[in-house]
Amino acid sequence: MMRSILAAAALALAACGDPESGVMAEIERAEKADADAAQATATEGAAFLERVRAQPGVEARPSGLLIERRARGRNQSLPRPSEEASVLVHYEGKLADGTVFDSSFERGEPAEFPLQAVVPGFSEAITQMRPGDEIVATFPMELGYGPEGRGPIPPAAPLQFRIILLAFQEPGGQVVEAPR
């Protein structure tokens, strides 16, 4: 039923004038522009990911996550958080062109959240850390906001985060934090 109404509306609009200047033509142009922009971002993103992957010391995980370890916490016998943990972190998120889209460092206050509430690449990166560790995690769109993007994140964008894990807590468990 809805498809019939939409088809009738499209026909009515098409009959109102020049098909090159109608509403449907504008919608098609906008959709093509969005698709072209996403393709350009994906192409530039792939080149960015390859540059990061080629850097010395970058670990490539099977998921596509790339990790550069900047600093290790003082106690490497501490456990790593599971995907069910809530974490306290400082982080800075960037796009491939270096644009910062979010930063707890800039706000001057660490962020606390459950790992299940963030994009898969961010969550996976943190599960590879111990309290006190600092990493740079870079990942493809599939581990971020995908082909749609969200807010300031364009469609098909790879993301890069500088992350310091300060502490975490497993469900019902004690807080595990970096030694001071």
GUSEKOL-629362 format. One record per residue: residue in three letters; x, y, z of N, C-alpha, C in turn. Coordinates in nm, 2 decimals, decimal comma, padded with zeros to 4 digits. Layout:
! residues N
<"ALA"; <X; Y; Z>; <X; Y; Z>; <X; Y; Z>> ...
//
This chain:
! residues 180
<"MET"; <00,08; -00,12; 00,00>; <00,00; 00,00; 00,00>; <00,09; 00,13; 00,00>> <"MET"; <00,18; 00,13; 00,09>; <00,27; 00,25; 00,11>; <00,35; 00,26; -00,02>> <"ARG"; <00,40; 00,15; -00,08>; <00,48; 00,16; -00,20>; <00,39; 00,22; -00,32>> <"SER"; <00,26; 00,18; -00,32>; <00,17; 00,24; -00,42>; <00,16; 00,39; -00,41>> <"ILE"; <00,14; 00,43; -00,28>; <00,13; 00,58; -00,26>; <00,26; 00,65; -00,30>> <"LEU"; <00,37; 00,60; -00,26>; <00,50; 00,66; -00,30>; <00,51; 00,66; -00,45>> <"ALA"; <00,48; 00,55; -00,52>; <00,49; 00,55; -00,67>; <00,40; 00,65; -00,73>> <"ALA"; <00,28; 00,67; -00,68>; <00,18; 00,76; -00,73>; <00,23; 00,91; -00,71>> <"ALA"; <00,29; 00,93; -00,59>; <00,34; 01,06; -00,56>; <00,46; 01,09; -00,65>> <"ALA"; <00,55; 01,00; -00,68>; <00,66; 01,02; -00,77>; <00,61; 01,05; -00,91>> <"LEU"; <00,51; 00,97; -00,95>; <00,45; 01,00; -01,09>; <00,39; 01,14; -01,10>> <"ALA"; <00,32; 01,18; -00,99>; <00,26; 01,31; -00,99>; <00,36; 01,42; -00,99>> <"LEU"; <00,47; 01,40; -00,91>; <00,58; 01,50; -00,92>; <00,65; 01,51; -01,05>> <"ALA"; <00,67; 01,39; -01,11>; <00,73; 01,38; -01,24>; <00,65; 01,45; -01,35>> <"ALA"; <00,52; 01,45; -01,33>; <00,43; 01,51; -01,43>; <00,42; 01,66; -01,42>> <"CYS"; <00,48; 01,71; -01,31>; <00,47; 01,86; -01,28>; <00,56; 01,94; -01,36>> <"GLY"; <00,65; 01,89; -01,43>; <00,75; 01,97; -01,50>; <00,87; 01,89; -01,56>> <"ASP"; <00,97; 01,97; -01,58>; <01,09; 01,91; -01,64>; <01,15; 01,81; -01,54>> <"PRO"; <01,18; 01,69; -01,59>; <01,23; 01,58; -01,50>; <01,37; 01,61; -01,45>> <"GLU"; <01,44; 01,70; -01,52>; <01,58; 01,73; -01,48>; <01,58; 01,83; -01,36>> <"SER"; <01,47; 01,90; -01,33>; <01,46; 02,00; -01,23>; <01,36; 01,97; -01,12>> <"GLY"; <01,30; 01,85; -01,12>; <01,20; 01,82; -01,03>; <01,26; 01,77; -00,89>> <"VAL"; <01,17; 01,75; -00,80>; <01,20; 01,71; -00,66>; <01,28; 01,57; -00,67>> <"MET"; <01,23; 01,48; -00,75>; <01,29; 01,35; -00,76>; <01,43; 01,36; -00,81>> <"ALA"; <01,45; 01,45; -00,91>; <01,59; 01,47; -00,96>; <01,68; 01,52; -00,86>> <"GLU"; <01,63; 01,61; -00,77>; <01,71; 01,67; -00,66>; <01,75; 01,56; -00,56>> <"ILE"; <01,65; 01,48; -00,53>; <01,68; 01,37; -00,44>; <01,78; 01,28; -00,49>> <"GLU"; <01,77; 01,24; -00,62>; <01,87; 01,15; -00,69>; <02,01; 01,22; -00,69>> <"ARG"; <02,01; 01,35; -00,72>; <02,14; 01,42; -00,72>; <02,20; 01,42; -00,58>> <"ALA"; <02,12; 01,44; -00,47>; <02,17; 01,44; -00,34>; <02,22; 01,30; -00,30>> <"GLU"; <02,15; 01,20; -00,33>; <02,19; 01,06; -00,30>; <02,32; 01,03; -00,37>> <"LYS"; <02,33; 01,07; -00,50>; <02,46; 01,04; -00,57>; <02,57; 01,12; -00,50>> <"ALA"; <02,55; 01,24; -00,46>; <02,66; 01,32; -00,40>; <02,70; 01,25; -00,27>> <"ASP"; <02,60; 01,20; -00,19>; <02,64; 01,13; -00,07>; <02,71; 01,01; -00,09>> <"ALA"; <02,67; 00,93; -00,19>; <02,74; 00,81; -00,23>; <02,88; 00,84; -00,28>> <"ASP"; <02,90; 00,94; -00,36>; <03,03; 00,98; -00,41>; <03,12; 01,02; -00,29>> <"ALA"; <03,07; 01,10; -00,19>; <03,15; 01,14; -00,08>; <03,19; 01,02; 00,01>> <"ALA"; <03,10; 00,93; 00,03>; <03,13; 00,81; 00,11>; <03,24; 00,73; 00,03>> <"GLN"; <03,23; 00,72; -00,10>; <03,33; 00,64; -00,17>; <03,47; 00,71; -00,16>> <"ALA"; <03,47; 00,84; -00,17>; <03,60; 00,91; -00,16>; <03,65; 00,89; -00,02>> <"THR"; <03,57; 00,90; 00,09>; <03,61; 00,88; 00,22>; <03,67; 00,74; 00,24>> <"ALA"; <03,60; 00,64; 00,18>; <03,65; 00,50; 00,19>; <03,78; 00,48; 00,12>> <"THR"; <03,80; 00,54; 00,01>; <03,93; 00,53; -00,07>; <04,04; 00,60; 00,01>> <"GLU"; <04,02; 00,72; 00,06>; <04,12; 00,79; 00,14>; <04,14; 00,72; 00,27>> <"GLY"; <04,04; 00,66; 00,33>; <04,05; 00,58; 00,46>; <04,13; 00,46; 00,44>> <"ALA"; <04,12; 00,39; 00,33>; <04,20; 00,27; 00,30>; <04,35; 00,31; 00,29>> <"ALA"; <04,38; 00,42; 00,23>; <04,52; 00,46; 00,22>; <04,57; 00,50; 00,35>> <"PHE"; <04,49; 00,57; 00,43>; <04,53; 00,60; 00,57>; <04,56; 00,48; 00,65>> <"LEU"; <04,47; 00,38; 00,65>; <04,49; 00,26; 00,72>; <04,62; 00,19; 00,68>> <"GLU"; <04,65; 00,19; 00,55>; <04,77; 00,12; 00,50>; <04,90; 00,20; 00,55>> <"ARG"; <04,89; 00,33; 00,56>; <05,00; 00,41; 00,61>; <05,02; 00,38; 00,76>> <"VAL"; <04,92; 00,37; 00,84>; <04,93; 00,34; 00,98>; <04,98; 00,19; 00,99>> <"ARG"; <04,93; 00,10; 00,92>; <04,97; -00,04; 00,93>; <05,12; -00,06; 00,90>> <"ALA"; <05,18; 00,03; 00,81>; <05,32; 00,02; 00,77>; <05,41; 00,08; 00,87>> <"GLN"; <05,36; 00,15; 00,97>; <05,45; 00,21; 01,07>; <05,51; 00,11; 01,16>> <"PRO"; <05,63; 00,12; 01,20>; <05,70; 00,03; 01,29>; <05,62; 00,02; 01,43>> <"GLY"; <05,61; -00,10; 01,48>; <05,55; -00,12; 01,61>; <05,40; -00,13; 01,61>> <"VAL"; <05,34; -00,12; 01,49>; <05,19; -00,13; 01,49>; <05,15; -00,27; 01,48>> <"GLU"; <05,06; -00,32; 01,57>; <05,01; -00,45; 01,57>; <04,88; -00,45; 01,49>> <"ALA"; <04,86; -00,54; 01,40>; <04,74; -00,56; 01,32>; <04,66; -00,68; 01,37>> <"ARG"; <04,54; -00,65; 01,42>; <04,46; -00,76; 01,47>; <04,37; -00,82; 01,36>> <"PRO"; <04,32; -00,94; 01,37>; <04,24; -01,00; 01,27>; <04,12; -00,92; 01,23>> <"SER"; <04,06; -00,85; 01,32>; <03,94; -00,77; 01,30>; <03,97; -00,65; 01,21>> <"GLY"; <04,10; -00,61; 01,19>; <04,13; -00,49; 01,12>; <04,18; -00,38; 01,21>> <"LEU"; <04,16; -00,40; 01,34>; <04,21; -00,30; 01,44>; <04,36; -00,29; 01,44>> <"LEU"; <04,41; -00,17; 01,44>; <04,56; -00,15; 01,44>; <04,59; -00,08; 01,57>> <"ILE"; <04,69; -00,14; 01,65>; <04,73; -00,08; 01,78>; <04,87; -00,05; 01,78>> <"GLU"; <04,90; 00,08; 01,82>; <05,04; 00,12; 01,85>; <05,04; 00,14; 02,00>> <"ARG"; <05,13; 00,07; 02,07>; <05,15; 00,09; 02,21>; <05,24; 00,21; 02,24>> <"ARG"; <05,19; 00,31; 02,31>; <05,27; 00,43; 02,34>; <05,34; 00,41; 02,47>> <"ALA"; <05,27; 00,36; 02,57>; <05,33; 00,34; 02,71>; <05,26; 00,22; 02,77>> <"ARG"; <05,33; 00,15; 02,85>; <05,28; 00,04; 02,93>; <05,26; 00,09; 03,08>> <"GLY"; <05,15; 00,05; 03,14>; <05,13; 00,08; 03,28>; <05,24; 00,01; 03,37>> <"ARG"; <05,25; 00,06; 03,49>; <05,36; 00,02; 03,58>; <05,34; -00,13; 03,62>> <"ASN"; <05,22; -00,18; 03,62>; <05,19; -00,31; 03,67>; <05,13; -00,39; 03,56>> <"GLN"; <05,21; -00,46; 03,48>; <05,16; -00,54; 03,37>; <05,10; -00,68; 03,42>> <"SER"; <05,10; -00,70; 03,55>; <05,03; -00,82; 03,60>; <04,88; -00,80; 03,62>> <"LEU"; <04,84; -00,67; 03,61>; <04,70; -00,64; 03,63>; <04,62; -00,71; 03,52>> <"PRO"; <04,50; -00,74; 03,54>; <04,42; -00,80; 03,43>; <04,38; -00,70; 03,33>> <"ARG"; <04,33; -00,75; 03,22>; <04,27; -00,66; 03,11>; <04,12; -00,67; 03,13>> <"PRO"; <04,05; -00,56; 03,09>; <03,90; -00,56; 03,10>; <03,84; -00,65; 03,00>> <"SER"; <03,72; -00,71; 03,03>; <03,64; -00,78; 02,94>; <03,55; -00,69; 02,87>> <"GLU"; <03,48; -00,74; 02,77>; <03,39; -00,65; 02,69>; <03,27; -00,61; 02,78>> <"GLU"; <03,25; -00,68; 02,89>; <03,14; -00,64; 02,98>; <03,18; -00,54; 03,09>> <"ALA"; <03,30; -00,50; 03,09>; <03,35; -00,40; 03,19>; <03,30; -00,26; 03,16>> <"SER"; <03,30; -00,18; 03,27>; <03,29; -00,04; 03,26>; <03,43; 00,02; 03,28>> <"VAL"; <03,46; 00,12; 03,20>; <03,60; 00,17; 03,21>; <03,60; 00,32; 03,24>> <"LEU"; <03,72; 00,36; 03,29>; <03,75; 00,51; 03,30>; <03,87; 00,53; 03,22>> <"VAL"; <03,86; 00,62; 03,12>; <03,96; 00,64; 03,02>; <03,97; 00,79; 02,99>> <"HIS"; <04,09; 00,83; 02,94>; <04,11; 00,95; 02,87>; <04,13; 00,91; 02,73>> <"TYR"; <04,07; 00,99; 02,64>; <04,08; 00,96; 02,50>; <04,07; 01,08; 02,41>> <"GLU"; <04,12; 01,07; 02,29>; <04,10; 01,17; 02,18>; <04,07; 01,10; 02,06>> <"GLY"; <03,96; 01,13; 01,99>; <03,92; 01,07; 01,87>; <03,95; 01,16; 01,75>> <"LYS"; <04,01; 01,10; 01,64>; <04,04; 01,18; 01,52>; <03,99; 01,11; 01,40>> <"LEU"; <03,97; 01,19; 01,30>; <03,94; 01,14; 01,16>; <04,08; 01,12; 01,09>> <"ALA"; <04,07; 01,06; 00,98>; <04,20; 01,03; 00,90>; <04,27; 01,16; 00,86>> <"ASP"; <04,20; 01,27; 00,85>; <04,27; 01,39; 00,81>; <04,32; 01,47; 00,93>> <"GLY"; <04,31; 01,41; 01,05>; <04,36; 01,47; 01,18>; <04,26; 01,55; 01,25>> <"THR"; <04,14; 01,57; 01,20>; <04,04; 01,65; 01,27>; <04,00; 01,58; 01,40>> <"VAL"; <04,01; 01,65; 01,51>; <03,97; 01,59; 01,64>; <03,82; 01,61; 01,65>> <"PHE"; <03,74; 01,50; 01,67>; <03,60; 01,51; 01,68>; <03,55; 01,50; 01,83>> <"ASP"; <03,64; 01,45; 01,92>; <03,60; 01,43; 02,06>; <03,72; 01,41; 02,14>> <"SER"; <03,73; 01,47; 02,26>; <03,85; 01,46; 02,34>; <03,82; 01,48; 02,49>> <"SER"; <03,84; 01,38; 02,57>; <03,83; 01,40; 02,71>; <03,95; 01,47; 02,77>> <"PHE"; <04,06; 01,47; 02,70>; <04,18; 01,55; 02,74>; <04,14; 01,69; 02,73>> <"GLU"; <04,08; 01,73; 02,62>; <04,04; 01,87; 02,60>; <03,94; 01,92; 02,70>> <"ARG"; <03,85; 01,83; 02,74>; <03,75; 01,86; 02,84>; <03,81; 01,86; 02,98>> <"GLY"; <03,93; 01,80; 03,00>; <03,99; 01,80; 03,13>; <03,93; 01,70; 03,23>> <"GLU"; <03,86; 01,61; 03,17>; <03,79; 01,51; 03,26>; <03,78; 01,37; 03,19>> <"PRO"; <03,83; 01,27; 03,26>; <03,82; 01,14; 03,19>; <03,67; 01,10; 03,17>> <"ALA"; <03,65; 01,00; 03,08>; <03,51; 00,95; 03,06>; <03,50; 00,81; 03,12>> <"GLU"; <03,38; 00,79; 03,16>; <03,34; 00,66; 03,22>; <03,22; 00,60; 03,14>> <"PHE"; <03,23; 00,48; 03,10>; <03,12; 00,42; 03,02>; <03,14; 00,27; 03,02>> <"PRO"; <03,03; 00,19; 02,99>; <03,04; 00,05; 02,97>; <03,10; 00,02; 02,83>> <"LEU"; <03,18; -00,07; 02,81>; <03,24; -00,10; 02,68>; <03,14; -00,15; 02,58>> <"GLN"; <03,03; -00,20; 02,63>; <02,92; -00,24; 02,54>; <02,85; -00,12; 02,47>> <"ALA"; <02,88; 00,00; 02,52>; <02,81; 00,12; 02,47>; <02,89; 00,20; 02,37>> <"VAL"; <03,00; 00,14; 02,33>; <03,09; 00,22; 02,23>; <03,10; 00,13; 02,10>> <"VAL"; <03,16; 00,19; 02,00>; <03,18; 00,12; 01,88>; <03,28; 00,01; 01,90>> <"PRO"; <03,26; -00,10; 01,81>; <03,34; -00,22; 01,83>; <03,50; -00,20; 01,83>> <"GLY"; <03,55; -00,11; 01,75>; <03,69; -00,09; 01,75>; <03,75; -00,03; 01,88>> <"PHE"; <03,67; 00,06; 01,94>; <03,71; 00,12; 02,06>; <03,71; 00,02; 02,17>> <"SER"; <03,60; -00,06; 02,18>; <03,59; -00,16; 02,28>; <03,70; -00,27; 02,27>> <"GLU"; <03,72; -00,32; 02,15>; <03,83; -00,42; 02,13>; <03,96; -00,36; 02,17>> <"ALA"; <03,99; -00,24; 02,14>; <04,12; -00,18; 02,17>; <04,14; -00,18; 02,32>> <"ILE"; <04,04; -00,14; 02,40>; <04,05; -00,13; 02,54>; <04,07; -00,27; 02,60>> <"THR"; <04,01; -00,37; 02,55>; <04,02; -00,50; 02,60>; <04,16; -00,56; 02,58>> <"GLN"; <04,25; -00,49; 02,51>; <04,39; -00,52; 02,48>; <04,48; -00,44; 02,58>> <"MET"; <04,42; -00,37; 02,67>; <04,50; -00,28; 02,75>; <04,49; -00,32; 02,90>> <"ARG"; <04,59; -00,28; 02,98>; <04,59; -00,29; 03,12>; <04,59; -00,15; 03,18>> <"PRO"; <04,54; -00,13; 03,30>; <04,54; 00,01; 03,36>; <04,67; 00,07; 03,35>> <"GLY"; <04,68; 00,19; 03,31>; <04,80; 00,27; 03,29>; <04,86; 00,26; 03,15>> <"ASP"; <04,81; 00,17; 03,07>; <04,86; 00,16; 02,93>; <04,80; 00,28; 02,85>> <"GLU"; <04,88; 00,32; 02,75>; <04,84; 00,42; 02,65>; <04,87; 00,36; 02,51>> <"ILE"; <04,76; 00,37; 02,43>; <04,77; 00,32; 02,29>; <04,71; 00,42; 02,20>> <"VAL"; <04,75; 00,40; 02,07>; <04,67; 00,47; 01,96>; <04,61; 00,35; 01,88>> <"ALA"; <04,48; 00,35; 01,88>; <04,40; 00,25; 01,81>; <04,34; 00,31; 01,68>> <"THR"; <04,36; 00,25; 01,57>; <04,31; 00,29; 01,44>; <04,23; 00,18; 01,38>> <"PHE"; <04,11; 00,21; 01,33>; <04,03; 00,10; 01,28>; <03,94; 00,15; 01,16>> <"PRO"; <03,91; 00,05; 01,08>; <03,83; 00,08; 00,96>; <03,68; 00,11; 01,00>> <"MET"; <03,61; 00,16; 00,90>; <03,47; 00,20; 00,92>; <03,39; 00,09; 00,98>> <"GLU"; <03,42; -00,04; 00,95>; <03,34; -00,15; 00,99>; <03,34; -00,17; 01,15>> <"LEU"; <03,45; -00,12; 01,21>; <03,46; -00,12; 01,35>; <03,42; 00,01; 01,42>> <"GLY"; <03,38; 00,11; 01,33>; <03,34; 00,24; 01,38>; <03,19; 00,26; 01,35>> <"TYR"; <03,16; 00,37; 01,28>; <03,02; 00,40; 01,25>; <02,97; 00,36; 01,12>> <"GLY"; <03,05; 00,28; 01,05>; <03,01; 00,21; 00,92>; <02,99; 00,31; 00,81>> <"PRO"; <02,91; 00,26; 00,71>; <02,89; 00,34; 00,59>; <02,80; 00,46; 00,61>> <"GLU"; <02,73; 00,46; 00,72>; <02,63; 00,57; 00,75>; <02,70; 00,69; 00,82>> <"GLY"; <02,80; 00,67; 00,90>; <02,86; 00,77; 00,98>; <02,76; 00,81; 01,09>> <"ARG"; <02,80; 00,91; 01,17>; <02,71; 00,96; 01,28>; <02,77; 01,09; 01,33>> <"GLY"; <02,68; 01,19; 01,35>; <02,72; 01,32; 01,40>; <02,84; 01,37; 01,32>> <"PRO"; <02,95; 01,41; 01,38>; <03,06; 01,46; 01,31>; <03,14; 01,36; 01,23>> <"ILE"; <03,11; 01,23; 01,24>; <03,18; 01,12; 01,17>; <03,12; 01,10; 01,04>> <"PRO"; <03,19; 01,13; 00,93>; <03,14; 01,11; 00,80>; <03,11; 00,96; 00,76>> <"PRO"; <03,03; 00,94; 00,66>; <03,01; 00,80; 00,62>; <03,14; 00,74; 00,58>> <"ALA"; <03,16; 00,61; 00,61>; <03,27; 00,53; 00,57>; <03,41; 00,57; 00,63>> <"ALA"; <03,41; 00,65; 00,74>; <03,53; 00,70; 00,79>; <03,60; 00,60; 00,88>> <"PRO"; <03,73; 00,58; 00,86>; <03,81; 00,51; 00,96>; <03,83; 00,61; 01,08>> <"LEU"; <03,86; 00,55; 01,20>; <03,88; 00,64; 01,31>; <04,01; 00,60; 01,38>> <"GLN"; <04,06; 00,70; 01,45>; <04,19; 00,68; 01,53>; <04,17; 00,74; 01,67>> <"PHE"; <04,20; 00,67; 01,77>; <04,18; 00,71; 01,91>; <04,31; 00,70; 01,98>> <"ARG"; <04,35; 00,80; 02,05>; <04,46; 00,79; 02,16>; <04,38; 00,76; 02,29>> <"ILE"; <04,42; 00,65; 02,35>; <04,35; 00,61; 02,47>; <04,44; 00,58; 02,59>> <"ILE"; <04,41; 00,62; 02,71>; <04,48; 00,59; 02,83>; <04,37; 00,52; 02,92>> <"LEU"; <04,40; 00,39; 02,95>; <04,31; 00,32; 03,04>; <04,35; 00,35; 03,19>> <"LEU"; <04,26; 00,42; 03,26>; <04,29; 00,46; 03,40>; <04,24; 00,35; 03,49>> <"ALA"; <04,12; 00,30; 03,47>; <04,07; 00,20; 03,56>; <03,95; 00,13; 03,49>> <"PHE"; <03,91; 00,01; 03,55>; <03,79; -00,06; 03,50>; <03,73; -00,14; 03,61>> <"GLN"; <03,60; -00,17; 03,59>; <03,53; -00,26; 03,68>; <03,45; -00,36; 03,60>> <"GLU"; <03,47; -00,48; 03,64>; <03,38; -00,59; 03,58>; <03,25; -00,58; 03,65>> <"PRO"; <03,14; -00,64; 03,59>; <03,01; -00,64; 03,66>; <03,02; -00,71; 03,79>> <"GLY"; <02,98; -00,64; 03,90>; <02,99; -00,70; 04,03>; <03,13; -00,71; 04,09>> <"GLY"; <03,23; -00,66; 04,02>; <03,37; -00,68; 04,07>; <03,42; -00,55; 04,13>> <"GLN"; <03,55; -00,56; 04,18>; <03,62; -00,45; 04,23>; <03,68; -00,36; 04,12>> <"VAL"; <03,71; -00,24; 04,15>; <03,77; -00,15; 04,05>; <03,92; -00,19; 04,04>> <"VAL"; <03,97; -00,20; 03,92>; <04,11; -00,23; 03,90>; <04,16; -00,10; 03,84>> <"GLU"; <04,26; -00,04; 03,90>; <04,31; 00,09; 03,85>; <04,47; 00,09; 03,84>> <"ALA"; <04,51; 00,18; 03,77>; <04,66; 00,19; 03,75>; <04,72; 00,24; 03,88>> <"PRO"; <04,84; 00,18; 03,91>; <04,91; 00,23; 04,03>; <04,95; 00,38; 04,01>> <"ARG"; <04,95; 00,45; 04,11>; <04,99; 00,59; 04,11>; <05,13; 00,62; 04,14>> 
//
